[in-house]
């Protein structure tokens, strides 16, 4: 809820292992995330209205913590 659009960004090769996703910064239109998985890193942009950004950020952090278990 609150996310209007998901825009995949660039994918990079990396030596990362496992899965991790985190919000890296706020943009003019929403939030920028970085998703890491085995051997790659991808930027993900979320279009989110300003009033919803803090809640969406908290939800992503909560879900990332759950996935890390």
HELIX and SHEET records of a PDB file:
HELIX    1   1 UNK A   50  UNK A   52  5                                   3    
HELIX    2   2 UNK A   53  UNK A   68  1                                  16    
SHEET    1   A 4 UNK A   3  UNK A  13  0                                        
SHEET    2   A 4 UNK A  40  UNK A  48 -1                                        
SHEET    3   A 4 UNK A  30  UNK A  37 -1                                        
SHEET    4   A 4 UNK A  20  UNK A  26 -1                                        
END                                                                             
